[in-house]
Amino acid sequence: MDTTKPPTTTKPTDPKPPRPSQRLFVACLDNSTQDMLIHLSGICDFIDRQLDAGIGSPPRESESEGYASLFPEEELQRLKKIESESWTRGGAPRVMVHCEKGYSRSPMVLIAYLMRRRKEGLDKVVQDVRGKRRMKPNPNFMEQLRVWESVEYEIWEDEGKTVPKAAYAEYLRGRKERLEEQGLTGDEPIGVQSL
């Protein structure tokens, strides 16, 4: 049996994992203009906390605070059901990074995390990830990963997070120009606003 690839199906005999203790949700619907750099440090910190903690150790966040409060009650119940029925191999802590199709945004987050965790460059990490999963990152995300590498995984000059490092400031200028060409500001509401 090839253990280098995840199984394509689960069997009733597979062990049931412990319930995940925390969730993180980042809305990203327009990946051609989305600034994911603003979120990457927090996402990487979240993943570190989940992987570095013992199984079941981190306290579950309150339903009335954090990202759980972003979901309507019906959706939250659906997610809890999926969570309680989830299956995994082994008992080590795991983190699921997912996006709608799974080949652009989620690999981008995974690559950013591995770059920071391993202190390895973009090309090396992209090569490693491509060897393990299908991916098709869009040019905007690849540009952001190059910035992530050049700022050494911290986009701000100051602790107050008000002064961007030079490479991030340059990315923001270019992003603003691209948005203006499309008649956008980058602050547009996400999703359908009216019918």
C-alpha positions, 0 to 999 in steps of 0.5 A, a space after each residue: 500500500 502506498 502511504 505517500 498519498 492520502 486515501 481517496 475514500 475513508 472506511 468505516 474502520 478508520 479511526 474517528 479524530 478528536 473534534 477540532 478545537 478552533 476554526 478560522 474563516 477568511 472571506 476571499 471571493 475575488 482572488 484576482 484583487 484580494 490582498 491576502 498578505 494582510 491575513 497571512 501572518 495571522 493565518 500562519 500564527 493560527 496554524 502554528 497554534 493548532 499544530 503545536 498544541 496537543 490534541 484537544 488542548 486549545 480551548 474551544 472558542 465561544 460561539 458568540 465570539 471569534 469567527 463562529 459568530 460570522 456564520 448564520 446559526 443554520 450554517 454553524 450547525 451544518 459545520 458542526 455536523 461536518 466537524 463531528 463526522 470528519 475522519 482522518 488518518 492517525 492521531 497527530 494534530 492536523 489543520 485543514 486549509 480549504 477554499 472553494 476549488 482547492 487549487 489556488 487559495 488553499 495552496 497559497 496559504 499552505 505555501 506561505 505557511 511552509 515558507 515561514 515555518 521552514 524559512 525556505 524560499 518560494 521556488 523551493 516550497 512551490 516545488 515541494 507542494 506541487 509534488 504532493 498536490 495539484 495547484 494552479 495559483 493565480 498571478 495575484 497570489 504568486 505576486 503576493 508570495 514573492 512579497 511575503 518572501 521579500 519581507 521575510 514573513 512580516 509586512 509591517 515596519 512597526 508594531 502598530 501595523 501602520 507602516 508597510 515594509 517597502 515591498 508590501 507598499 509597492 504591492 499595494 500601489 500596484 494593486 491600487 492601480 489595477 483596481 482603479 483600471 477596473 473601476 474598483 476600490 478594493 472595499 467592495 462588499 463581498 457577495 450578491 447585494 441585490 437581485 
